[in-house]
Amino acid sequence: MKTLKESNKAISTILALALIPITGFALDVFIPSLPAMSARLHATPEAVQLCISIFLATYGVSQLLVGGLLDSYGRFWPNIFALAGFSVASFVIANTESLQMIYAMRAVQGVMSAVIVVSKRSFFFDLFEGEKLKHYTSLFSVIWSAAPIIAPFLGGYLQTHFGWQSNFYFLGFFGLAFLVLELVFSGETIASKAPLRLTTIGNAYRSMLGTRDFTSGLLILGLSYAVLMIYNMSSPFLIEELMHYPATVTGNCSMISGLAMLGGSLLSKALISKPFYKRLFTAAVVQLTVSGALILLTLQFHNLYTLMVYVILLHSASGFIFNGMLAYCLTRFSQFGGLASGLTGGGYILSTSAFSYIVVKTIRIDSQVWLGAGYAILILAVLTLIIRTKWFERGAKSEVLEERDVTLIME
């Protein structure tokens, strides 16, 4: 077994952090190419947008399953095989014009991304604890925000100069580069492997999901991320087809969206010592108020600048809420290792996929007014859940599993 060398711990930590945004790259790099893919593949916008939903769904479901596998078989080799599979799937997409094949390979990408991300999050639970662990978990969403900044900007450039396939070539070479670096510098970090028992996994998941603050936290994460997703799914058509801007503008606007999310995440991290409930409640109230004001504004004025006002104000608030809630959920049951990481990641991604799909299917987002309406629905749901969080926070201590309960579950 190739174990992590102490001398490589620092660089391996950097590599682990750098792989956290791989999902964001897989989601965002080809967003400026959606209209071009629709035209080239002779598919409707909804059919091409399904590439996003398929990836999200398989990524979310897979995280629920791989946590237990990584606790039983380790982190290192599953991550290596997943990086290889992710790269192969990316190269296949770049060399086909079959929408069905693209769907299948996007599903493969989703599964492989789940293995990569859960193994890298588990890396930190293996090596760190206490304040150090809290520091790293609060960094996750900050680093994750790098993908929505870099990927669409890069994707817009690649689309303009090389076509939509170049985005997937980029993903393929991205995976290969990290595959080599991981083989050279990383290694196994799990101290002891747990036997793979479905009853153990079921008991652990049942215990975590039976804790109301954790379950509501997953829903809040999903709703906050869905704010970004409905923008990603609708903005290429609003910007390129309705406003007649090139794909590079879509990429630049998505980069601004990523910067807004990053700004909100950084502010949340800076205020991490402030009362948890008050931080989230204030952000959600401000976000809902702003969304209502922007809907009224865009009834009269709707252009690229008003769209960016939406993005900067509302996405930064979502980043603020997402950062605080992700750190809370990841550390709520850190004693379960990969299972807790997988359930947190899978739970909020499945929620995101469901919420964004429902909003896009319920509301035809063909203007900024309807985009604002979609935002308002999601934000109102977030605020409702946050208010409920205050109600049961008083009893949260009684719901924390005692060490002896954890031992009984894992036996």
HUJO-V758284 format. One line per field, one symbol per residue. ss: DSSP state (A for helix, B for strand, O for the rest). psi: psi as a letter, one per 30 degrees, with the letter a starting at -180 (. if undefined). burial: # if it has 16 or more other C-alpha atoms within 10 Angstrom, else .. A space follows every 10 residues. Layout:
ss = ???
psi = ???
burial = ???
//
This chain:
ss = OOBOOAAAAA AAAAAAAAAO OAAAAAAAOO AAAAAAAAAA OOOOAAAAAA AAAAAAAAAA AAAAAAAAAA AAAOOAAAAA AAAAAAAAAA AAAAOOOOAA AAAAAAAAAA AAAAAAAAAA AAAAAAAOOA AAAAAAAAAA AAAAAAAAAA AAAAAAAAAA AAOOAAAAAA AAAAAAAAAA AAAAAOOBOO OOOOOOOAAA AAAAAAAAAO OAAAAAAAAA AAAAAAAAAA AAAAAAAAAA AAOOOOAAAA AAAAAAAAAA AAAAAAAAAA OOOOOAAAAA AAAAAAAAAA AAAAAAAAOO OOOAAAAAAA AAAAAAAAAA AAAAAAAAAA AAOAAAOAAA AAAAAAAAAA AAAAAAAAAA AAOOOOOAAA AAAAAAAAAA AAAAAAAAAA AAAOOAAAAO OOAAAAAAAA O
psi = kjlkkefgee eeeeeeeffe geeeefeffg effeeeeeee ghlleeeeff eeeeeeeeee eeefefeeee fegledeeee eeeeeeeeee eeefglgjee eeeefeeeee eeeeeeeeee efeefefllb eeeeeeeffe feeefeefee eeeeeeeeee fflfffefee eeeeeeefee eeeeflakfk ekkkkjkeee eeeeeeeeff jeeeeeeeee eeeeefeeef eeffeeeeee eefhllfeee eeeeeeeeee eeeeeeeeef gfflkeeeee eeeeeeeeee eeeeeeeffe kjaeeeefee eeeeeeeeee eeeeeeeeee fehffgbeee eeeeeeeeee eeeeeeeeee eekjiglfef eeeeeeeeee eeeeeeeeee efeegeeffk kleeeeeeef .
burial = ...#....#. .##.###### ########## ########.. ....#..##. ########## ########## ########## .######### ####....#. .######### ########## ######.... ..##.##### ########## #########. ...####### ######.##. .#..###### ...#.....# #..##.###. ########## ########## ########## .....##### ########## #########. .#......## #.###.##.# #..##..#.. ......#..# ########## ########## ####.##### ########## #######.## ....#.#### ########## .##.##..## .......... .....#..## .
//
